[in-house]
Amino acid sequence: MKTLIIFALVMSVWSCSGLPVYDYEPSITEEALRASIGRVNSRSRWPALFGVVRSYVRGVDLLDNNDYSIVLDFIVRETTCTKDSEKDLSLCDFRVGRYVQTASCRSTVRVSEEQIQNLAVYCSQDGSSSESSSSEEMMFMEMIAPDRRGDSRNEAKLAPEAFSAGRRRQSYKAQRQSRVN
């Protein structure tokens, strides 16, 4: 019984830790990931499309009542689809083998009024694709340079494979409504 009470007290302390919780729509984080992988695929010089293997929200910075910045970390891997195929990326399988291209990426997405306004993606090649320095690796790509010149929300048309946006206490719209009232 004593153990149960101590456990309950510890859990209540963690739930009231004072850490800020940003309420944002999970769909906007998914849209941010789609735009990010779209930017990776549009800027890469590699002939194959890349898909998201793993991703998570690294942070959300509230800039204003309606503006925030989402930082995503994700890993991309070469798929069996080529850029010319115009296939939906969710239908493409990941390539397997020793010389498959992978990269670790981080994107910063500026959101205003629940619309993506700005996007910057940085990627670096994952060194675990092979043991030697092959010509395929040398050709990998000068992955992504930041582009802060405009809206990129229409660049990607794919579903994220493994996206975890975390849990929220209430939706962004509900939070905005409570501020108005």
ChimeraX attribute file (.defattr): number of C-alpha atoms within 10 A of each C-alpha:
attribute: neighborCount
match mode: 1-to-1
recipient: residues
	/A:1	6
	/A:2	7
	/A:3	8
	/A:4	9
	/A:5	10
	/A:6	11
	/A:7	11
	/A:8	11
	/A:9	12
	/A:10	11
	/A:11	12
	/A:12	11
	/A:13	10
	/A:14	10
	/A:15	10
	/A:16	8
	/A:17	9
	/A:18	8
	/A:19	8
	/A:20	6
	/A:21	11
	/A:22	17
	/A:23	18
	/A:24	24
	/A:25	15
	/A:26	17
	/A:27	11
	/A:28	16
	/A:29	24
	/A:30	17
	/A:31	21
	/A:32	27
	/A:33	29
	/A:34	23
	/A:35	25
	/A:36	28
	/A:37	29
	/A:38	23
	/A:39	23
	/A:40	25
	/A:41	22
	/A:42	16
	/A:43	14
	/A:44	17
	/A:45	16
	/A:46	19
	/A:47	13
	/A:48	19
	/A:49	27
	/A:50	30
	/A:51	29
	/A:52	28
	/A:53	18
	/A:54	16
	/A:55	21
	/A:56	18
	/A:57	19
	/A:58	14
	/A:59	13
	/A:60	19
	/A:61	12
	/A:62	15
	/A:63	12
	/A:64	9
	/A:65	10
	/A:66	14
	/A:67	16
	/A:68	19
	/A:69	20
	/A:70	21
	/A:71	21
	/A:72	22
	/A:73	19
	/A:74	23
	/A:75	21
	/A:76	24
	/A:77	22
	/A:78	24
	/A:79	21
	/A:80	16
	/A:81	21
	/A:82	16
	/A:83	16
	/A:84	9
	/A:85	9
	/A:86	9
	/A:87	14
	/A:88	12
	/A:89	24
	/A:90	13
	/A:91	12
	/A:92	16
	/A:93	14
	/A:94	18
	/A:95	16
	/A:96	12
	/A:97	9
	/A:98	10
	/A:99	16
	/A:100	17
	/A:101	25
	/A:102	24
	/A:103	22
	/A:104	19
	/A:105	23
	/A:106	20
	/A:107	25
	/A:108	22
	/A:109	25
	/A:110	22
	/A:111	21
	/A:112	16
	/A:113	10
	/A:114	17
	/A:115	15
	/A:116	23
	/A:117	18
	/A:118	19
	/A:119	25
	/A:120	19
	/A:121	23
	/A:122	17
	/A:123	21
	/A:124	15
	/A:125	18
	/A:126	15
	/A:127	14
	/A:128	13
	/A:129	17
	/A:130	14
	/A:131	9
	/A:132	10
	/A:133	10
	/A:134	11
	/A:135	8
	/A:136	12
	/A:137	17
	/A:138	9
	/A:139	10
	/A:140	18
	/A:141	16
	/A:142	14
	/A:143	18
	/A:144	19
	/A:145	12
	/A:146	12
	/A:147	13
	/A:148	12
	/A:149	10
	/A:150	10
	/A:151	15
	/A:152	21
	/A:153	19
	/A:154	12
	/A:155	16
	/A:156	21
	/A:157	16
	/A:158	19
	/A:159	18
	/A:160	19
	/A:161	13
	/A:162	12
	/A:163	18
	/A:164	14
	/A:165	18
	/A:166	8
	/A:167	11
	/A:168	13
	/A:169	10
	/A:170	13
	/A:171	15
	/A:172	17
	/A:173	13
	/A:174	11
	/A:175	14
	/A:176	13
	/A:177	10
	/A:178	9
	/A:179	9
	/A:180	6
	/A:181	5
